[in-house]
Amino acid sequence: MKSIFLLPIALATSLLAEDSVSNAELSRKLDLILGKVSGLETRVAELEKANSEVKKEMQAVQKTADEAKTASQSIALPEGDEAKKSFMSKLRLQLKSEEAKAAGPWTKEETWTGMRRNLTGFKVRKLLGNPNKIKKSLNPRIDQIYHYEGDLNADGTNEVGEVSLFRDRVVSFSSPF
């Protein structure tokens, strides 16, 4: 009889103990799930931000492509052999001029305003950039001559700037402008 009476008490105690363990375990699992959901929400937000940046870049590229397309459609070669030769000659001169302008800071007039006598060769190269040619001079008062030359205004003639040095110091210079 004692065993019949103790059996329901032991059964009730074990059921209550299982509820408390399962509630703690459920709480732990719920915390894990909430943590994973939070991590996924963060990743989705980052991906959406990256997607919007890519869309902006694509719109900029599309705009540039459209501008290039309309610009290329507006350029037409002139009719007739003489007109084509003249156009191509002007285009060649313009491209050569752009190449010369990209040769260094010596192509800008404001850099030549910084030139003065007694600068060292290093300071001249720092101010004007590397020269196109460096020549030795037969003149006993000049050791080297830095030559800067190029067609800066697309007229077909080269503009020339020269810097004369004696003992690594500027003694004279002439601007291409």
Secondary structure as UniProt FT lines:
FT   HELIX           2..74
FT   HELIX           81..101
FT   TURN            102..103
FT   HELIX           105..107
FT   HELIX           109..112
FT   TURN            113..114
FT   TURN            117..118
FT   HELIX           121..128
FT   STRAND          133..136
FT   TURN            140..141
FT   STRAND          144..150
FT   STRAND          159..166
FT   TURN            167..168
FT   STRAND          169..174
//
